[in-house]
Amino acid sequence: MILRHQTRLHGDGCSLDNSSVQRGRPTSGQAIPRCVFTACLAAISFTISPANADDWPQWRGTQRDGVLRESGILTEIPQQGVKIRWRTKIHQGYSGPAVADGRVFVTDRRIDPDREGIICIDDSNGEILWQHDYPCEYADMEYGNGPRATPTIHDGKVYTLGTKGHLFCYDATDGKIIWQKDLVADYEARIPRYGVSAAPIIEGDLLIVMVGAKEDAAVMAFDRSTGEERWRTLGDRPAYSAPIIIDHGGVRQLIAWTAENVCSIDPTSGKVHWQSPFKATFDDAQVVASPVLRGDRLLCVGAWYRGSLMLRLDPGKPAAEVLWRTKKAPSTTFATPWFPEGEHLYTPLTDGGFGCFLAETGDEVWSTFDYTGERTGTAHITPIGEGAADGSGGRAFIFNQKGQLILVKLSPDGHEEIGRCLLVEATAGYRPQGPIAWSHPAYANRNVYARNDRELVCASLAAADYPIDPDAPALQTTSSRTLKGLEGRKAALGVAISPDGKITAAGTWIGEVKLINNADGSELPVPKKHRVTIDDVAFSPDGNRVVSAGGNEFQKNAEIVLWDIAAGKELARIPGHENKIYAVAFSPDGKTIATGSADRTVKLWDSTTLQERALLSGHADAVLSVVFSPDGKSLVSVDWSGAVRVWNPADGSEVASFKGHDEEILSVAFSPDGKTLATGSTDWTVKLWDFATRKQRSVLEGHRGAVYSVAFSPDGNTLASGSGDQTIKLWDLATERERRILRGHDSGITD
């Protein structure tokens, strides 16, 4: 008998309720005792059996080939999106989830202080069953959002490999550590610049790991039950590609793609059968995708325009020859391609496209930007059904870095989109053009599981959950007009409309300020660019000037620029802050500019000369939004720690501070009469505050993503909120109810 815990942890960890939605979690490092239910239940054995066909127990599924083999999967994505079964609060990470025997496992990173760990979740309701974390310093780790490698589940144990080489074997039932290793301390493992990423693989009684250590220990095998070393081989530099195991040439072969070679290894002894050189020259990150076997051909698609390799394997012995090698394309970023039987393969591309290529030559057949749509944008492809191996079905799910789940049909003749929806908000903010969702989803039990830096989402893909109703009304659409030239690399991060409503100012991630005539869409001249990404723009009250500000995450190069609109010229430019500037605002009299920065400060500037007037310190984290009160007597700033601070702009003194949300506050706005303050947060809510008393008036709920922007209508009767769920909600402030939802964006709304 299998007994599955369905407890919600609270206080001492005992069961209190069985809520269907889990948004909370125990604090980092909290001990989680097992509850004693009754003497009878205590005697029942709790075991986890080997994974069944509907599970997704490791990187790319049961057979490690990225194919969804379940039947009964929906054949189109409804306009209203897929049904969310549960959401569970987690922290940062790039690793995908793994699913086995009614449990979901995911790794994440917590900060202040840096800790890395694993969470075990009940698949029936999203409740956290157990978790474990350990210290892990990320100071020197680029794109350091958390663990990369998907957990591997087998025979009642779960194996995790952390960003800095921490290898753990846990009891999957209760999280007890069975054995552990520090690959750096124990074997002098070399950590790639973006962190250890290759998920371990099980073979018999072995756990095989891409260690990347010196002394011929690039690949190592450990006894999966005890952690005892069984063999080591190769001296190659480590990369990021997760290995596979194949049956070919009469033997089992471990295929490991290092930063030096594509290698075939005897998985039982570590003996090297053959190697085909494929040296990473630009960066080890050009080796990320897993190798893919189809028939006698082995495909390795490289990244960053460094080409790809197709090998032909010998049918009678472990040997290989090069069928073709390219210098540039096809090239992915880190997604593993789909290579069905036949003469074609499909893959996301480094330039943000998606393409079909000839398997015999590597030549392009067709390509499109319909599914990723961004420069260097990427996606994960998961073919569906038993026909996935031979390509006869042609259907596949694409999960892109915007967090969208897309159902497509692919063939050598072209592609067809069957539907798409936002599955999870893109939140990881280590890209200049905005947040991303890079983790590979899992598909199990007719569900899809996807994560970002804040939550793990489980949504139903069962066709039975989406009966077709021919009489159902069509989803309401909203009339809108798209401003051209603000897509892809020129995506707008900050937008403002002039006081007379005639001009839109947009700041882009490539540093351009665009001034657009709202009547005809034409652009007004702006002679220069910023040297950095622009995060926010604001008009002066008279509409004659625009201020733009921004910066880049990895450099101390924040800057502020003041523009004269009529003359089309730059008035002043200064560095501004020690780090990226997230927010900028004019005072109502136009004499002062306020800026909020990642350096945890607010600065006040003379709007004519841009000379600094005051430095406002006190925030504990990055300042994300600033706003003046309508009478100009108060300035409010909000930050990443969830704090709200009120300042007197006349002398720079702090008037008040209070905790606004438990999570990050991203936006703040005053009502036209100055009596109400609105704040939007990553907790998906908008809060309304009585400004005079600093007391919370109400909470507006309904978004399915972080609230990046809030704004009052001129008459003060309506509040608009823009979210990472790709919608704008209009709220009636008299009733504090949702009045309307505006749809049409295909990425998060950030301003």
C-alpha positions in Angstrom: 0.0 0.0 0.0 1.2 3.5 -0.8 0.4 6.3 1.6 0.9 9.8 0.4 1.2 12.7 2.8 -1.3 15.5 2.1 -0.3 17.8 5.0 0.0 21.5 5.0 2.9 22.5 7.3 2.2 25.0 10.0 4.0 25.7 13.3 5.3 22.3 14.3 4.7 20.8 10.9 1.5 18.9 11.7 -1.5 18.7 9.5 -4.0 21.5 9.8 -5.8 21.7 6.5 -5.8 20.5 2.9 -6.0 23.7 0.9 -6.0 23.1 -2.9 -3.7 26.1 -3.5 -0.3 26.5 -1.8 1.2 30.0 -1.9 3.3 29.8 1.3 6.2 27.7 2.5 8.2 27.1 5.7 11.1 29.4 6.3 14.5 28.6 4.9 16.3 26.0 7.0 13.2 25.2 9.1 13.2 21.6 10.5 10.1 19.7 9.3 9.2 16.9 11.7 7.1 13.9 10.6 3.7 13.9 12.1 2.4 10.9 14.0 -1.2 10.3 13.0 -2.3 7.2 14.7 -0.6 4.0 15.8 -2.2 2.2 12.9 -1.0 4.7 10.3 2.5 4.7 11.8 2.7 1.0 11.0 1.9 1.5 7.3 4.9 1.4 5.0 5.5 4.5 2.8 7.5 3.5 -0.3 8.2 5.1 -3.6 8.4 2.6 -6.4 10.3 2.9 -9.7 8.9 5.5 -12.0 5.8 4.6 -14.1 5.1 5.6 -17.7 3.2 8.7 -16.8 6.0 10.1 -14.6 8.8 12.6 -15.6 11.4 11.4 -13.1 14.5 13.0 -14.6 15.8 15.5 -17.2 13.7 15.2 -20.4 11.4 12.4 -19.0 11.3 8.7 -18.4 13.4 7.8 -21.5 15.4 11.1 -21.3 14.3 11.9 -24.8 11.9 14.8 -24.1 8.8 13.0 -25.6 5.3 13.2 -24.0 3.9 9.7 -24.6 0.6 10.0 -22.6 -2.7 9.7 -24.4 -5.8 11.9 -23.7 -3.8 15.2 -24.1 -5.8 18.2 -25.2 -5.8 19.0 -28.9 -6.1 22.7 -28.7 -5.4 25.3 -26.0 -8.5 27.2 -25.0 -8.7 31.0 -25.3 -8.9 31.4 -21.6 -5.8 29.3 -21.0 -5.1 26.0 -19.3 -6.6 25.2 -15.9 -4.2 25.6 -13.0 -4.4 22.7 -10.5 -2.1 24.3 -7.9 0.7 26.8 -7.4 3.4 26.4 -4.8 5.8 29.1 -3.6 9.5 28.4 -4.4 12.6 30.5 -4.9 15.1 31.2 -7.6 16.4 28.5 -10.0 16.8 27.4 -13.6 16.4 23.6 -12.9 13.3 21.9 -14.2 11.0 19.9 -12.0 10.9 16.1 -11.8 7.7 14.0 -11.1 7.5 10.5 -9.7 4.8 8.5 -7.8 2.6 11.4 -6.8 5.5 13.7 -5.8 7.1 16.7 -7.5 10.8 17.6 -6.8 12.4 20.9 -7.6 15.6 22.7 -6.5 16.0 26.4 -5.7 18.2 29.1 -4.2 17.5 31.4 -1.3 19.4 34.5 -0.7 20.6 36.6 2.3 22.3 34.3 3.1 22.9 32.2 0.0 21.4 28.7 0.4 20.6 26.0 -2.1 18.2 23.1 -1.7 15.4 20.8 -2.8 11.6 20.9 -2.2 9.3 17.8 -2.3 5.7 18.7 -3.1 2.5 16.6 -3.0 1.3 16.4 -6.6 -2.3 16.1 -5.6 -2.6 19.5 -4.0 0.8 21.4 -4.2 1.5 21.0 -0.4 5.2 21.0 0.6 6.0 17.6 2.2 9.7 18.2 3.0 12.6 20.4 2.1 16.3 20.6 2.7 18.8 23.4 2.0 22.5 24.0 2.6 24.9 27.0 2.4 26.1 27.8 -1.2 27.9 31.0 -2.1 26.9 32.5 -5.5 29.0 35.6 -5.4 31.1 34.7 -8.5 28.3 33.0 -10.5 27.1 34.6 -13.6 23.3 34.6 -14.2 23.2 33.3 -10.7 19.5 32.6 -10.3 19.9 29.2 -8.8 20.4 25.5 -9.4 20.5 24.3 -13.0 20.3 20.5 -13.0 17.0 18.7 -12.9 16.7 16.2 -10.0 16.9 12.5 -10.8 14.5 10.1 -9.1 15.0 6.4 -9.0 14.0 3.5 -6.7 12.9 5.6 -3.7 15.8 8.0 -3.9 16.2 11.5 -5.3 19.6 12.8 -6.5 20.4 16.5 -6.9 23.5 18.3 -8.3 23.9 21.9 -7.3 25.4 24.9 -9.1 28.7 24.6 -7.1 28.9 20.8 -7.3 27.1 19.7 -4.2 25.8 16.2 -4.9 23.1 14.7 -2.7 21.2 11.4 -2.4 18.0 11.8 -0.4 15.4 9.3 0.7 12.4 10.5 -1.4 9.9 9.7 1.3 11.2 12.0 4.1 14.2 13.9 2.7 16.7 12.1 4.9 20.2 12.4 3.4 21.6 9.0 2.5 24.9 10.3 1.2 26.4 13.5 -0.1 29.6 14.8 -1.8 31.2 18.2 -2.5 32.7 17.7 -5.9 34.9 20.7 -5.6 36.4 19.7 -2.2 36.5 16.0 -2.9 37.6 15.9 -6.5 38.8 19.4 -7.5 35.9 19.7 -9.9 36.0 22.7 -12.3 32.9 24.8 -12.1 31.8 26.3 -15.4 31.2 30.1 -15.3 27.4 29.6 -15.4 27.4 26.7 -12.9 27.1 23.0 -12.9 24.2 22.1 -15.1 24.2 18.5 -16.4 21.6 16.3 -14.6 23.0 13.0 -13.4 21.8 9.7 -15.0 21.2 6.3 -13.5 22.6 3.1 -15.1 22.0 -0.1 -13.2 23.4 0.4 -9.7 25.4 3.5 -10.8 24.8 7.2 -10.7 26.9 8.8 -13.5 27.8 12.5 -13.1 29.6 15.0 -15.3 32.1 16.1 -12.6 34.6 18.0 -14.7 37.4 17.3 -12.4 41.1 17.1 -13.3 43.1 13.9 -13.1 40.9 12.1 -15.7 37.7 12.7 -13.8 35.5 14.6 -16.2 32.9 11.9 -15.9 32.5 9.8 -12.8 30.3 6.9 -11.6 29.2 6.4 -8.0 27.4 3.6 -6.3 23.9 5.0 -6.3 23.1 3.5 -2.9 26.3 4.4 -1.0 28.1 7.1 -3.0 31.2 5.0 -3.3 33.3 5.9 -6.4 33.2 3.2 -9.0 35.0 4.7 -11.9 36.3 7.9 -13.5 37.4 8.8 -17.0 38.5 11.7 -19.3 40.3 14.9 -18.6 38.1 17.1 -20.7 36.9 20.5 -19.6 33.3 20.5 -18.3 30.4 22.0 -20.2 26.6 22.0 -19.6 25.2 19.1 -21.7 23.4 16.3 -19.8 24.5 12.8 -20.9 22.3 10.1 -22.4 22.6 6.3 -22.6 21.9 4.4 -25.8 22.0 0.8 -27.1 23.9 0.7 -30.3 26.7 -1.3 -32.0 25.9 -4.2 -29.8 26.7 -2.5 -26.5 25.3 0.1 -24.0 27.0 3.5 -24.6 27.0 6.5 -22.4 27.1 9.6 -24.7 28.8 12.5 -22.9 29.4 15.8 -24.7 32.1 17.8 -23.0 33.7 21.1 -23.9 36.3 19.1 -25.9 34.6 16.1 -27.5 31.5 14.0 -28.1 32.4 10.8 -26.3 31.1 7.2 -26.1 31.9 5.5 -22.7 31.1 2.0 -21.4 28.7 3.0 -18.5 29.7 0.0 -16.4 33.5 0.5 -16.5 34.3 4.0 -17.7 36.2 2.7 -20.7 36.1 5.2 -23.6 34.8 3.6 -26.8 35.3 6.6 -29.1 35.6 10.4 -29.2 34.7 12.9 -31.9 36.3 16.3 -31.4 33.9 19.3 -30.9 35.9 21.9 -29.1 34.1 24.8 -27.4 36.2 27.8 -28.5 33.9 30.8 -27.8 32.6 29.7 -24.4 31.8 26.4 -22.8 28.2 27.5 -23.0 28.2 26.5 -26.7 27.8 23.0 -25.4 24.4 22.9 -23.6 21.8 20.8 -25.5 21.8 17.0 -24.9 22.8 14.7 -27.8 19.9 13.1 -29.6 19.9 9.7 -31.2 17.7 8.7 -34.1 18.4 5.4 -35.8 22.1 5.3 -36.5 22.5 9.1 -36.4 23.6 11.1 -33.4 22.9 14.9 -33.4 24.7 17.5 -31.3 23.4 21.0 -31.9 25.8 23.7 -30.6 25.0 27.2 -29.3 25.9 30.8 -30.1 26.4 30.3 -33.9 29.2 27.8 -33.3 27.7 25.1 -35.5 26.5 21.6 -35.1 27.6 18.0 -35.6 25.9 14.9 -37.0 27.6 11.6 -36.4 26.8 8.2 -38.0 27.2 5.3 -35.6 28.5 1.9 -36.7 25.8 -0.7 -36.4 28.2 -3.5 -35.5 30.5 -2.0 -33.0 30.9 1.1 -30.8 32.3 3.5 -33.4 31.3 6.7 -35.1 32.1 8.9 -38.2 31.2 12.4 -39.0 28.2 12.7 -41.4 28.4 16.5 -41.4 29.6 19.4 -39.4 28.6 23.1 -39.8 30.4 26.2 -38.7 27.4 28.3 -37.8 23.8 26.9 -38.3 21.8 25.2 -37.0 22.6 26.7 -33.7 20.5 26.8 -30.5 20.9 28.6 -27.2 20.4 25.7 -24.8 17.3 23.9 -26.0 17.6 20.3 -27.1 16.2 19.7 -30.6 13.5 17.3 -31.8 14.9 14.8 -34.2 12.1 12.4 -35.3 12.6 9.5 -37.7 12.9 10.7 -41.3 14.9 13.4 -42.9 14.2 16.5 -40.8 14.9 17.9 -37.4 13.4 20.9 -35.5 15.0 23.2 -33.1 14.8 26.6 -31.4 17.6 28.9 -32.8 20.2 31.2 -31.2 18.8 34.2 -33.1 15.4 33.8 -31.4 13.8 31.8 -34.3 12.6 28.3 -34.7 13.5 26.2 -37.6 13.3 22.9 -39.6 16.6 21.5 -41.1 17.6 18.6 -43.3 19.0 15.7 -41.3 21.4 14.7 -44.0 23.1 18.0 -44.5 22.1 20.5 -41.7 20.6 22.9 -44.3 17.7 25.0 -43.4 14.2 24.1 -44.8 12.2 26.9 -43.0 12.4 29.1 -40.0 10.1 31.5 -38.1 10.1 33.9 -35.2 6.5 33.1 -34.2 7.4 31.1 -31.1 10.2 32.8 -29.3 10.1 36.2 -31.0 13.1 37.8 -29.3 16.8 38.1 -30.2 18.5 35.2 -28.5 15.1 34.2 -27.2 14.7 30.5 -26.6 12.2 27.7 -25.9 11.9 24.0 -25.1 10.2 21.7 -27.5 8.3 18.5 -26.3 6.7 16.3 -29.1 3.4 14.6 -28.1 2.3 11.0 -28.4 3.5 7.7 -29.8 3.9 9.3 -33.2 6.5 11.7 -31.8 9.4 9.3 -32.5 8.7 9.1 -36.2 7.2 12.6 -36.6 3.9 11.2 -38.0 1.8 13.2 -35.5 3.8 16.4 -35.8 2.2 17.9 -32.6 4.5 19.4 -30.0 4.4 21.8 -27.0 6.7 24.7 -27.1 7.4 26.5 -23.8 9.2 29.8 -24.5 11.1 32.2 -22.3 8.1 34.5 -22.0 6.5 31.7 -20.0 4.0 30.8 -22.7 2.8 27.3 -23.5 2.2 26.9 -27.3 0.7 23.9 -29.1 2.0 23.6 -32.6 2.0 21.1 -35.5 5.3 20.8 -37.3 6.2 19.3 -40.7 8.8 19.8 -43.4 6.2 21.8 -45.2 5.7 24.4 -42.4 4.2 25.0 -39.0 0.8 25.7 -37.6 0.0 27.2 -34.2 -3.0 25.5 -32.5 -3.1 27.8 -29.5 -1.1 29.4 -26.8 -1.5 30.8 -23.2 0.6 32.2 -20.4 1.6 29.3 -18.2 3.9 31.0 -15.8 5.2 34.5 -15.5 8.7 35.3 -16.7 10.5 36.5 -13.7 14.3 35.8 -13.8 15.7 39.3 -14.4 19.3 38.7 -15.6 18.6 39.9 -19.2 18.7 43.5 -20.2 15.5 43.2 -22.3 13.5 42.0 -19.4 12.6 38.9 -17.3 12.8 35.4 -18.7 11.6 31.8 -17.9 14.4 29.5 -18.9 13.6 26.3 -17.0 12.5 23.1 -18.8 8.9 22.1 -17.8 7.9 18.5 -16.9 5.0 16.6 -18.3 3.3 13.9 -16.2 -0.1 12.6 -15.3 -1.6 14.7 -18.1 -0.3 17.8 -16.4 2.5 20.3 -17.2 4.7 21.6 -14.4 6.6 24.9 -14.9 8.6 27.1 -12.6 9.9 30.6 -12.4 11.8 32.4 -9.6 8.7 32.6 -7.4 6.5 29.6 -7.9 6.0 26.1 -9.3 2.8 25.8 -11.3 0.9 22.6 -12.2 -1.7 22.9 -15.0 -4.0 20.3 -16.5 -3.4 19.1 -20.1 -6.1 16.4 -19.9 -8.5 16.7 -22.9 -11.3 15.6 -20.6 -10.9 18.8 -18.6 -11.7 20.9 -21.7 -15.0 19.8 -23.2 -15.8 21.6 -26.4 -18.9 23.8 -26.1 -19.9 25.1 -29.5 -22.3 27.6 -27.8 -19.7 29.1 -25.5 -19.3 32.9 -26.1 -16.0 34.0 -27.7 -13.5 35.6 -25.4 -14.0 39.4 -25.4 -11.3 41.3 -27.2 -10.3 45.0 -26.7 -9.8 47.5 -29.4 -6.2 48.7 -29.4 -3.5 50.0 -31.6 0.1 48.7 -31.7 3.0 51.2 -31.7 5.5 49.9 -34.3 9.2 49.6 -33.7 9.0 48.6 -30.0 9.4 44.8 -30.4 12.3 42.4 -29.9 15.6 44.1 -29.3 13.8 47.4 -29.2 11.2 46.3 -26.6 10.0 49.2 -24.4 10.8 48.9 -20.7 9.5 52.3 -19.7 6.6 54.2 -21.3 5.0 57.6 -20.6 2.3 59.8 -22.3 2.6 63.5 -22.5 0.2 65.7 -20.4 -1.7 66.7 -23.5 -1.9 63.0 -24.7 -0.3 63.7 -28.1 3.1 62.0 -27.6 4.2 58.7 -26.2 7.8 58.4 -24.9 9.3 54.9 -24.7 12.7 53.8 -23.4 14.1 50.6 -24.8 16.5 48.0 -23.6 19.0 49.0 -26.4 19.2 52.5 -25.1 16.9 54.4 -27.5 14.4 57.0 -26.5 11.5 56.9 -28.9 9.0 59.8 -29.2 5.9 58.8 -31.1 3.1 61.0 -32.4 0.0 59.3 -31.2 -2.1 60.7 -34.0 -0.3 59.0 -36.9 2.4 56.8 -35.3 5.3 58.9 -36.7 8.5 59.4 -34.7 9.9 62.7 -33.5 13.7 63.0 -33.9 15.9 62.1 -31.0 19.6 62.6 -31.9 21.4 60.3 -29.5 21.1 57.0 -27.6 21.8 56.1 -24.1 24.9 53.9 -23.5 22.7 51.7 -21.3 19.3 50.1 -21.1 16.5 52.6 -20.4 14.2 51.4 -17.6 12.0 54.5 -17.1 10.9 57.7 -18.8 8.8 60.7 -17.6 7.4 63.9 -19.1 7.8 67.3 -17.4 4.4 68.8 -16.3 4.4 71.2 -19.2 5.2 68.4 -21.7 8.3 70.1 -23.1 10.9 67.8 -21.7 11.4 64.1 -21.2 13.8 62.5 -18.7 15.1 59.0 -19.3 17.2 56.8 -17.0 18.5 53.3 -16.7 21.6 51.1 -16.5 22.9 47.6 -16.8 22.9 44.9 -14.1 26.6 44.0 -14.3 28.2 47.4 -14.7 28.2 50.6 -12.6 27.1 52.7 -15.6 23.7 54.1 -14.7 22.9 57.4 -16.3 20.2 60.1 -16.6 19.4 62.1 -19.8 17.2 65.2 -20.1 15.7 65.9 -23.6 14.1 69.0 -25.1 11.2 67.6 -27.2 10.6 70.6 -29.5 14.2 71.2 -30.3 14.9 67.4 -30.5 18.1 67.8 -28.5 19.8 66.5 -25.4 19.9 69.1 -22.6 22.0 67.3 -19.9 23.5 63.9 -19.2 25.1 62.6 -16.0 26.1 59.2 -14.6 23.5 59.5 -11.8 23.8 56.5 -9.4 26.3 53.8 -8.5 24.0 51.2 -10.1 21.0 50.6 -12.4 18.2 53.3 -12.2 14.8 51.7 -12.1 12.5 54.7 -11.7 12.3 58.4 -12.5 9.6 61.1 -11.9 9.1 64.8 -12.2 7.7 66.9 -9.4 4.3 68.6 -10.1 6.0 72.0 -10.5 8.6 70.5 -12.9 11.6 71.8 -10.9 12.7 68.5 -9.4 13.4 65.0 -10.7 13.5 62.0 -8.4 15.3 58.7 -9.3 15.3 55.4 -7.6 18.2 52.9 -8.0 19.5 49.4 -7.4 22.0 51.1 -5.1 19.2 51.4 -2.5 19.0 55.2 -2.7 16.7 57.9 -4.1 18.2 61.1 -5.5 16.7 64.5 -6.1 17.9 66.6 -9.0 17.5 70.1 -10.3 15.5 69.5 -13.5 17.2 72.2 -15.4 20.8 71.4 -14.7 20.5 67.9 -13.4 22.7 68.9 -10.4 22.1 66.7 -7.4 20.0 68.3 -4.7 19.6 65.5 -2.1 20.5 61.9 -1.5 17.8 59.9 0.3 19.1 56.8 2.0 17.4 54.2 4.2 16.0 51.6 1.8 17.3 48.1 2.5 17.1 47.0 -1.1 16.7 48.2 -4.7 14.3 51.1 -5.2 11.9 50.1 -8.0 9.4 53.0 -8.2 9.0 56.6 -7.1 6.1 59.1 -7.2 5.4 62.7 -6.1 2.1 63.5 -4.4 -0.1 65.8 -6.5 0.7 68.8 -4.3 4.4 68.1 -4.5 4.9 68.0 -0.7 5.6 64.3 -0.5 7.7 61.8 -2.3 7.0 58.1 -2.0 9.5 55.3 -2.9 9.1 51.5 -2.8 11.7 48.8 -2.8 12.5 45.1 -3.4 12.1 44.3 0.4 8.5 45.3 0.4 9.0 48.7 2.2 7.3 52.0 1.5 9.1 55.2 2.5 7.7 58.7 2.5 10.0 61.7 2.1 9.8 65.5 2.3 11.3 66.6 -1.0 11.9 70.1 0.3 14.7 69.0 2.7 15.2 65.3 1.9 14.0 64.2 5.3 12.2 60.9 5.9 8.7 61.4 7.1 7.5 57.8 7.5 8.1 54.2 6.5 6.0 51.1 6.7 5.9 47.5 5.4 3.7 47.5 2.3 3.8 43.9 1.1 5.5 40.7 2.3 7.1 40.5 -1.1 8.7 43.0 -3.5 6.8 46.2 -4.4 7.3 47.0 -8.0 5.0 50.0 -8.5 3.3 52.9 -6.7 0.9 55.7 -7.7 -1.1 58.5 -6.1 -4.8 59.2 -6.7 -5.4 62.7 -8.3 -6.7 64.0 -4.9 -3.6 62.7 -3.1 -5.7 60.8 -0.5 -5.0 57.3 -1.8 -1.8 55.4 -2.5 -1.7 52.3 -4.6 1.1 49.7 -4.6 1.6 46.7 -6.8 3.7 43.7 -5.8 5.1 40.4 -6.9 2.5 38.8 -4.6 0.1 39.5 -7.4 -1.9 42.0 -5.4 -2.7 45.7 -5.5 -3.0 47.4 -2.1 -4.8 50.7 -1.5 -3.6 52.9 1.4 -5.0 55.9 3.1 -2.1 58.2 2.7 -2.8 60.5 5.6 -2.9 57.6 8.1 -0.6 55.1 6.2 -3.3 52.5 6.9 -4.2 49.8 4.4 -7.7 50.3 3.0 -8.1 47.2 0.8 -6.4 44.5 -1.3 -7.3 44.0 -4.9 -6.8 40.4 -6.0 -7.1 38.7 -9.4 -3.9 38.9 -11.3 -1.9 35.8 -12.0 1.5 37.5 -12.0 3.5 40.3 -10.5 1.9 43.7 -10.7 4.5 45.9 -12.4 2.5 49.0 -12.9 -0.4 50.9 -11.4 -2.0 54.2 -12.5 -5.2 56.2 -11.6 -7.5 57.7 -14.2 -7.6 61.5 -14.2 -11.0 61.5 -12.5 -9.8 59.1 -9.8 -12.6 56.7 -10.3 -10.6 53.9 -12.0 -7.3 52.2 -11.2 -5.4 50.4 -13.9 -2.9 47.6 -13.0 -0.5 46.0 -15.5 0.9 42.5 -14.7 3.3 39.8 -15.7 0.3 37.7 -16.5 0.1 39.8 -19.7 -3.2 41.6 -18.8 -4.3 45.0 -17.7 -7.1 45.1 -15.1 -9.3 48.1 -14.6 -10.7 48.4 -11.1 -13.8 50.4 -10.0 -12.6 52.3 -7.0 -16.1 53.0 -5.6 -16.8 49.3 -5.3 -13.2 48.1 -5.4 -14.2 45.4 -7.9 -12.6 44.4 -11.2 -14.4 46.3 -14.0 -12.6 44.9 -17.1 -9.6 43.0 -18.3 -7.6 44.3 -21.3 -5.8 41.5 -23.2 -3.5 41.7 -26.2 0.1 41.8 -24.9 2.2 38.6 -25.5 4.6 39.4 -22.7 4.5 40.9 -19.2 3.4 44.5 -18.9 6.2 46.4 -17.1 5.1 50.0 -17.2 
